[in-house]
Amino acid sequence: MQPVNINDIKLREVVKGFTGHYYHAEGISIGWLDAVAGHTVPLHSHVHEQVSYVQEGKLLFIIEGKEFILEAGMVITIAPNQVHSATAITDCKLVDVFTPVREDYK
C-alpha cells in the first residue's frame, strides 16, 4: 500500500452540511469531515460499528434517544444497528471510523 494524501481523495457530501474525505482499508473506513453549524445527519442506523472523534467544535449526538454533547478532544462509540443522529452545534472537524468497511461510501 502506498501513502495517500487525504486531500487527494474525492470529497463526499454525506448530507447537506457534512462533507469529508473517506479512506478505505481492508477492514475499516475512516473519514475526515467538516460539519457546518446547524446542520444535521438525520436519525439512521447501519450494520457498522462507528467511532466518532470531535477534533474541533461542538457536536450533539442522539443515540437510541439519549443526548450526548461532544466537544473537541472527545470520542464516542456507536454500536452496530443503534439509531443515531448528529447535529453540529458549531462548525466542526470530525474523524469517523467504521468497521466493517463502508462499501456504500466507496
N, C-alpha and C positions, 0 to 999 in steps of 0.2 A: 504494500500500500504506500502510496506517495502522499506527502503532506498536501493539505488543501487550505487555501485561504477562504474563510467563510464568506468574505465579501465577493468572492467569485461564484458562489452558489446562487442560483436564481432566487430572487426574493419571492416569497409566497405570502399572499394575504389569507390568513386563517378566517377571519371575519373582519368587517369594517373596523378599522382602528387597531387591529392586531396583525402585524406583519413580521416575518422573520425568515431566516436562512436555516434550512434543515439539512443536517448531515446524517447519513445512514451507514451504520456498520453492520456486521453480520447479525448481531442480536439486539441492537439498540438504535434508536433515533434520538438525535439531540438538536434542539432548536434554540437559536438566539433571537429573541423577539423584542420588538418595540411596541408598546401599547400607549395609546393616546388617552389622556384623562377623559372620563365619562363614557368610554366605550366598554362593551360587554361581550364576552363569549357566552352565549345563552346556555341554559341547562342542557346537559347532554351526558352520555356515558359511552365508554368504549372498553374493549377487552384488554387494553394495555394498562400496566401499572405506570403511573406518571409521578415523576418527582419534579416539582416546580421551585425554582430559586429566584428570589427578587434581588437583582443586582443593584437597581436604583428605583426609587419611587415607593409607592404605597398601593397595594392591591387587595381587594376584597374577594375572598373565595367563599362560595357557598358549597358545602359538601354534605350531601344527604341531609339537607335542611339546616345544618349548623354553619354559622358565620365565623370566618377567620380573617383577621386583618394582618397581612404580612407587609413588613417594611424592609428596607434594604438590609441584606445580610440574613434574611430568614428563608427557610425552606420548608416544604410540606410534601407529604406523600399521599397520593390518591390511589386507592386500591382499584383493581380491575372492576368494571361494571358499576362503580359508585357514581351516582348522579351528581354533577357538579357544574358550577359556572364561575366566571371570574370577571370582575369589573375593575378597571383602572381608576383608582381614586385620584391619582396624579399621573403624569406621564411616567412610564416605567420602562426599564430594561430588565428582561426576564431570560432565564435559561430553563427550558423544559427538556426532560429526558423521558423517553418511553421505552418500555420493553413489553412484548417483542417489538420489532421494527414496525413503524407506521407505514405500511405499504401504500396507504391512501395519500400519504404526503410525498411520495416519490415523484 
